[in-house]
Amino acid sequence: MPSVEELIGNIENAKTPESEREKDISQLNLLGIGAAEIEEKAYSYWQNYFAENIEYVLSNRIVFISHLLPDVLLNQCFTDVFMEYQQRKKDLGIDDIKKFWGW
Protein backbone atom coordinates (compact mmCIF):
# COMPACT_ATOMS: atom_id res chain seq x y z
CA MET A 1 0.00 0.00 0.00
CA PRO A 2 1.34 3.46 -0.88
CA SER A 3 2.23 5.93 1.86
CA VAL A 4 0.03 8.92 2.64
CA GLU A 5 2.57 11.19 0.95
CA GLU A 6 2.56 9.02 -2.21
CA LEU A 7 -1.24 9.06 -2.31
CA ILE A 8 -1.31 12.83 -1.92
CA GLY A 9 1.35 13.29 -4.60
CA ASN A 10 -0.62 11.14 -7.00
CA ILE A 11 -3.92 12.87 -6.19
CA GLU A 12 -2.43 16.33 -6.72
CA ASN A 13 -0.49 15.47 -9.89
CA ALA A 14 -2.24 16.96 -12.93
CA LYS A 15 -1.16 14.01 -15.07
CA THR A 16 -2.97 11.44 -12.92
CA PRO A 17 -6.02 9.99 -14.70
CA GLU A 18 -9.29 10.85 -12.95
CA SER A 19 -10.15 7.19 -12.28
CA GLU A 20 -6.81 6.66 -10.53
CA ARG A 21 -7.22 9.92 -8.59
CA GLU A 22 -10.64 8.80 -7.31
CA LYS A 23 -9.18 5.44 -6.26
CA ASP A 24 -6.38 7.18 -4.37
CA ILE A 25 -8.80 9.58 -2.67
CA SER A 26 -10.82 6.54 -1.53
CA GLN A 27 -7.67 4.88 -0.16
CA LEU A 28 -6.75 8.09 1.65
CA ASN A 29 -10.23 8.25 3.20
CA LEU A 30 -10.00 4.60 4.28
CA LEU A 31 -6.81 5.33 6.21
CA GLY A 32 -8.87 7.42 8.63
CA ILE A 33 -6.56 10.41 8.54
CA GLY A 34 -8.12 13.67 9.65
CA ALA A 35 -8.78 16.52 7.24
CA ALA A 36 -6.28 18.78 9.03
CA GLU A 37 -3.44 16.27 8.59
CA ILE A 38 -4.34 15.73 4.92
CA GLU A 39 -4.31 19.50 4.34
CA GLU A 40 -0.97 19.79 6.13
CA LYS A 41 0.59 17.07 3.97
CA ALA A 42 -0.96 18.48 0.78
CA TYR A 43 0.37 21.93 1.70
CA SER A 44 3.82 20.41 2.16
CA TYR A 45 3.52 18.67 -1.23
CA TRP A 46 2.70 21.96 -2.97
CA GLN A 47 5.34 23.86 -1.04
CA ASN A 48 8.01 21.43 -2.26
CA TYR A 49 6.61 21.48 -5.80
CA PHE A 50 6.60 25.27 -6.01
CA ALA A 51 10.09 25.56 -4.46
CA GLU A 52 11.52 23.12 -7.01
CA ASN A 53 9.68 24.60 -10.01
CA ILE A 54 9.24 28.30 -9.18
CA GLU A 55 11.02 29.66 -12.24
CA TYR A 56 9.10 27.34 -14.57
CA VAL A 57 5.80 28.27 -12.90
CA LEU A 58 6.55 31.99 -13.16
CA SER A 59 7.78 31.92 -16.74
CA ASN A 60 4.83 29.83 -17.98
CA ARG A 61 2.15 31.42 -15.76
CA ILE A 62 0.69 28.06 -14.90
CA VAL A 63 -2.62 27.84 -13.05
CA PHE A 64 -2.79 25.08 -10.45
CA ILE A 65 -5.74 23.16 -9.08
CA SER A 66 -5.56 21.22 -5.86
CA HIS A 67 -7.90 18.34 -5.14
CA LEU A 68 -7.13 18.44 -1.42
CA LEU A 69 -6.60 22.11 -0.55
CA PRO A 70 -9.01 25.02 -0.78
CA ASP A 71 -7.93 27.63 -3.35
CA VAL A 72 -7.12 30.09 -0.56
CA LEU A 73 -4.57 27.71 0.97
CA LEU A 74 -3.03 26.83 -2.39
CA ASN A 75 -2.66 30.52 -3.20
CA GLN A 76 -1.15 31.16 0.23
CA CYS A 77 1.31 28.32 -0.30
CA PHE A 78 2.44 29.77 -3.63
CA THR A 79 2.71 33.26 -2.13
CA ASP A 80 4.87 31.96 0.74
CA VAL A 81 7.22 30.14 -1.64
CA PHE A 82 7.34 33.12 -4.00
CA MET A 83 8.25 35.49 -1.15
CA GLU A 84 11.06 33.12 -0.09
CA TYR A 85 12.24 32.99 -3.71
CA GLN A 86 12.29 36.79 -3.96
CA GLN A 87 14.13 37.09 -0.66
CA ARG A 88 16.72 34.53 -1.76
CA LYS A 89 17.29 36.46 -4.99
CA LYS A 90 17.59 39.70 -3.06
CA ASP A 91 20.04 38.16 -0.58
CA LEU A 92 22.19 37.00 -3.49
CA GLY A 93 21.92 40.36 -5.25
CA ILE A 94 20.30 38.75 -8.28
CA ASP A 95 17.33 41.11 -8.31
CA ASP A 96 19.63 43.96 -9.40
CA ILE A 97 21.61 41.99 -11.99
CA LYS A 98 19.72 43.46 -14.97
CA LYS A 99 21.24 46.89 -14.34
CA PHE A 100 24.67 45.37 -14.99
CA TRP A 101 23.48 43.86 -18.28
CA GLY A 102 22.36 47.28 -19.50
CA TRP A 103 18.64 46.46 -19.62
Wavefront OBJ file of the C-alpha trace (Angstrom):
o trace
v 0.000 0.000 0.000
v 1.341 3.456 -0.882
v 2.226 5.926 1.858
v 0.031 8.917 2.637
v 2.574 11.188 0.946
v 2.556 9.024 -2.212
v -1.243 9.059 -2.314
v -1.306 12.835 -1.919
v 1.350 13.294 -4.595
v -0.621 11.144 -7.004
v -3.924 12.874 -6.194
v -2.427 16.333 -6.719
v -0.490 15.466 -9.889
v -2.238 16.965 -12.926
v -1.157 14.006 -15.069
v -2.972 11.442 -12.919
v -6.016 9.987 -14.701
v -9.288 10.855 -12.955
v -10.148 7.190 -12.280
v -6.812 6.658 -10.527
v -7.217 9.918 -8.586
v -10.637 8.803 -7.312
v -9.183 5.438 -6.260
v -6.375 7.180 -4.370
v -8.802 9.577 -2.667
v -10.816 6.543 -1.530
v -7.668 4.883 -0.163
v -6.750 8.092 1.648
v -10.229 8.251 3.203
v -10.005 4.601 4.285
v -6.813 5.328 6.214
v -8.875 7.425 8.626
v -6.555 10.409 8.538
v -8.119 13.671 9.653
v -8.776 16.516 7.243
v -6.276 18.784 9.032
v -3.443 16.271 8.588
v -4.341 15.731 4.925
v -4.314 19.501 4.338
v -0.974 19.786 6.132
v 0.593 17.071 3.971
v -0.962 18.479 0.785
v 0.368 21.930 1.700
v 3.817 20.407 2.161
v 3.522 18.667 -1.233
v 2.696 21.957 -2.966
v 5.340 23.859 -1.036
v 8.010 21.427 -2.264
v 6.614 21.478 -5.798
v 6.600 25.271 -6.005
v 10.086 25.557 -4.461
v 11.525 23.123 -7.012
v 9.684 24.604 -10.012
v 9.240 28.298 -9.176
v 11.019 29.659 -12.243
v 9.097 27.343 -14.573
v 5.805 28.270 -12.903
v 6.546 31.985 -13.164
v 7.778 31.921 -16.745
v 4.834 29.832 -17.985
v 2.155 31.422 -15.764
v 0.689 28.059 -14.901
v -2.620 27.837 -13.051
v -2.795 25.083 -10.448
v -5.741 23.162 -9.083
v -5.562 21.222 -5.860
v -7.901 18.342 -5.143
v -7.129 18.439 -1.425
v -6.597 22.114 -0.555
v -9.005 25.020 -0.782
v -7.934 27.631 -3.346
v -7.120 30.090 -0.564
v -4.569 27.714 0.973
v -3.031 26.826 -2.391
v -2.660 30.517 -3.204
v -1.146 31.165 0.230
v 1.308 28.323 -0.301
v 2.437 29.775 -3.629
v 2.705 33.257 -2.132
v 4.866 31.959 0.736
v 7.221 30.145 -1.643
v 7.337 33.124 -4.002
v 8.246 35.487 -1.152
v 11.061 33.120 -0.093
v 12.244 32.988 -3.714
v 12.288 36.791 -3.963
v 14.131 37.090 -0.658
v 16.722 34.527 -1.760
v 17.292 36.463 -4.993
v 17.589 39.703 -3.057
v 20.043 38.160 -0.580
v 22.191 37.002 -3.493
v 21.925 40.363 -5.248
v 20.305 38.754 -8.281
v 17.326 41.105 -8.314
v 19.629 43.963 -9.405
v 21.613 41.990 -11.989
v 19.725 43.460 -14.965
v 21.235 46.889 -14.336
v 24.673 45.373 -14.992
v 23.476 43.860 -18.282
v 22.364 47.278 -19.503
v 18.644 46.463 -19.621
l 1 2 3 4 5 6 7 8 9 10 11 12 13 14 15 16 17 18 19 20 21 22 23 24 25 26 27 28 29 30 31 32 33 34 35 36 37 38 39 40 41 42 43 44 45 46 47 48 49 50 51 52 53 54 55 56 57 58 59 60 61 62 63 64 65 66 67 68 69 70 71 72 73 74 75 76 77 78 79 80 81 82 83 84 85 86 87 88 89 90 91 92 93 94 95 96 97 98 99 100 101 102 103
